[in-house]
């Protein structure tokens, strides 16, 4: 069986963690079903390999907010892949999907309806907004649609063998997530980079007054890291209180050191839950309150109008007292049960499902090849940095050319002006002489 896993690859390592976690869970499901003759291939959503797609026996979308119409521009790729699958009668399974629908209109939403009508799509599980997915699927749909958790909630078991170093920190640490300022505007929120930096510094001062330790970190995104570097420089933040993750592992390690988390990115909240670290999260996208509602803590998704340093500081102190915070085994098993049921029905397998403890044990055996995943992440980082650098050089050359042209025009205007002044002066002196 040739299996293709489609996911979004990025240096926001929450996206990579979805694929890593999904692949680990899928391998345990296949073992559970006694499937051993298979080959797993992976494809970046935005780098479509037509031959790879068409030669697959089944295609899985690993999860995340890939569905919908937004500035993220996922839809065109998702549409093309499912169209190819439909043409070649290749079954497609959507797992733990979310909706990024910021740019949708009543007219364009029909595009999403059309995708879900395709016969190749055999099952859909959604991470959030089940009601909207069912609306798009329609009453007479052939689809099985149900809720399932984001696969990254299994991170604690998947990264079991990663060694963490807490020796430099003697006090409990508050993790403070930093993101690019443009994230808020892109999602229709009135909060810019300057306001975020003011908030971060005010929160730092409150923590300093209470002699509380903290760690500023990002999810790894190039632009998030740039914002954090600007903040560190402007407010003179000690380097030991800052983490710039360059791999999914480093992102996981940063969060695992913390006692509580003040999150903004979705997967900071998800990994916190995975490691049973109490968190709050700023609501900049509807997926945030959906997640906290699903795990039973809806009040920890904080509306942006309440998000200020004083309020967040008070919430952090409340979180520190929460000694009963644990993830739900039942919730974690939703994605496993969905994949077990879907693959069983699609291919005719009939094996009793593993218990949570068995899945946790088996997923640890599957493990993560940390070295291999690190190399993938580092390469992606390098490629993205090179592209950004090349874009800056190209922009610089363009500006230099425009400046050169502007200078030529200015010199031409100056020369014309000088000639006119000369002739005018000459005429004045001639009249005076006469």
Steps between C-alpha positions, in 0.01 A plus 500: 500500500640836394393765752540871436490746791430858392574782743619858515876527559617821663746650745205559729573166661144448617420413137784248484396350831159418350661284231754339736226412749257380234760273342586349840134434582433356154787252536352371826155468338652297215677275750172464693330389176790261421592690184871463435532522123482876453710796389451852641582801284468861611414804289495871575152638426647783292748283304271263313668197342245374245674166450513438875133589542380285211707197602364492857245247630365735767557867587480642851485872581678503835307785663507869582318799354540394136131535413338831423569819308753744643824692450683172574407381149463131587180441306643499145747224590247293694259534209760388244606195702144380559413563135791275396394237753144510368617451141707194601252352753745537790329512843568815702469526879493838672617476861478763778419779257446863594346786306684821421216686333584870541460585131189292427180645357165332433602467136850359558384261773346294220858402407531324837165329449620375161815347649304304760270365225789311341457124522870448575454654847397209720512649848559828681591566861511860616703663770249780541178644359319172430177690433652699212657191345165320509338803338751483214460123466122523474222276633530232233877471505670161472755620753562386853580818695599503866719688747855394580780673685806655341763221480755722678320440832701173499833692506592389851500135394651554157793703637541278807871439439599866462719603795418833657745724682360705789827549689531872421160583649456482877152652508178400322489657155218688329508440125410809297416442134603773252360534145530734204294816532339451160326182618228701671423733211488201261230351722300819535626596847600855591832431673836585343865413567560814709206419729620141532850611603361743756286219641800262513716752682225591748445129573875450548510785753209352697675161510828665605325679789369165627843339448347253253711340229391504134599388153413686181469259208344459157362201310799540266353715223755722323278806544414412863872468573564837335240663726653338807850612398372858465340477844816357657712780350263784585433391859840345577371151589770261636584224252438225759134609512443458126463197270497511119407142400661378180335159500181334617699329776636834628146640500379201707798534736434870560141440610583192707715716731207719603257474789231712330463638148367829368435391141401674179576243230253209494766230537655664803163436665480146357850398608435650844194276524701201380756554777229580755626857545215745582467775240298797389487620139415823321202459265611631159323224304182298566702178525634608843166501690398179320812325632461622858131411492586148382744444789257640758664837573308755289581793733873458433449626144531873565325753270733765361312780679603342834855419394727738689801453727310538828226254406744245359719531810203425727405201283857368521483506881170310485652241265790443740253375760345246265652169614227280348554590136526183288423416142208271430583151373153487345568819306841380380345176377251678271750529216621142549146358502411699190798369302447143625133505399555674166780273380313190623188595306686611189722193465297235681714443809348363819729526802413606855619852573795554736442657842645844577785347700585266213496786249723712727743209533504424127532865399809524718650203312423665166664811641634793308829493316609827660816533291310452175222743599758756619673486161169555320427800723849650471492465123162670485632781720803548275290498183253750644783728620667481157172591329446792738858617444464465123173696512672777698788512247253514211306778671824685575611477135160623386516795740855583386383499139202721585728736695740519205214583262361758744845659529527523121163672481596736780831588327311562177252729678787682679686550172192641330446728798862625494480570125174691544642705789815572298306627198264701716789660689677573173193679367465705822864611487464587132198722569683672787801561278282661233 
